[in-house]
Amino acid sequence: MIKKESALPIYVQLEQGIKELIEKQELKPGDSIPSEREFSETYQISRMTVRQAITNLVNDGILVRERGKGTFVAFRKIEQKLKGLTSFTENMKARGMLPSTKVLDLTLKQADPYLSKMLVVEEGALIYEIIRVRYADGVPIALETLFMSNDLVPKMTKEQAENSIYEYLENQLYLKINRGVQELEASVSKKEESAILGIKEGTPVLRIQRIGYLADGRPLELAQSVYRGDLYKYTIELER
Ligand code: GLP
């Protein structure tokens, strides 16, 4: 892995060597990597050099350091294009991952002034509030709170909410979801969210809000989600 006569600095060679091990899947996400001492003894290089290589890989998000535990290969983030109005189920399936959902709460409540404004309904109108944990291959990725007017969606059961709600709205209720406005914000996880998502309180997260509209312009849903920042990233395609 290390060629002392090479013009490439040794820490760069070590970085490349570790990256290659990850590419070849000899080191897999979640695996711990050898300690600084082991690297330095194996390759007869200084611990400072090893530390520099590892720090660079941590800064690039390829490795993660966990205090008191060691350094591990990071999990690849799920990459989502900010284009097209897709559902969580569609997003995960498109990546060859198995989506699943746990419904934490499903209630009908009366619209407060905020919901009445967002969903363009009268104050006091009945609104479904659905709180779901969304998983990809069994790993919790996001916590979602969804508000939908009871007028547009007369009956929503726990079973339906455990599956794709978009599919239900489109294929059973024949609603045409046509466009959405989405906001993304950097944030950190709150205590209750952290417990549900299996992360430490204060971990970076993305807060995403979507208002989805029907073809006739009526707002169908207000969705407020918290996505794990360590597992999810967005890419935006720009044209000029
Ligand atoms: C995404 C969107 C939500 C939408 C949900 C539907 O998570 N941010 O606005 O309600 O997908 O997902 P599904 O059809 O998988 O229930």
Boltz pocket constraint, residues with backbone or C-beta under 6 A from the ligand:
constraints:
  - pocket:
      binder: B
      contacts: [[A, 86], [A, 87], [A, 88], [A, 89], [A, 90], [A, 144], [A, 146], [A, 161], [A, 163], [A, 164], [A, 165], [A, 166], [A, 167], [A, 210], [A, 212], [A, 221], [A, 223], [A, 225]]
      max_distance: 6.0
